[in-house]
Amino acid sequence: MKKLLLMFALLFTVSTAFTSCRETNNDVADDVEDVVDDVEDSVD
């Protein structure tokens, strides 16, 4: 039982280590530029 629990803990740790939900800086910069363009268009 203890080994099974440790295996699940190890699997969870490995899966979270290799799965990233962060965006890269380029994606964020592109999103900011899109928002700025949309705001400029709405002002016009």
Contacts in CASP RR format, 6 or more apart in sequence:
PFRMAT RR
TARGET T0000
AUTHOR 0000-0000-0000
METHOD contacts of the structure
MODEL  1
MKKLLLMFALLFTVSTAFTSCRETNNDVADDVEDVVDDVEDSVD
END
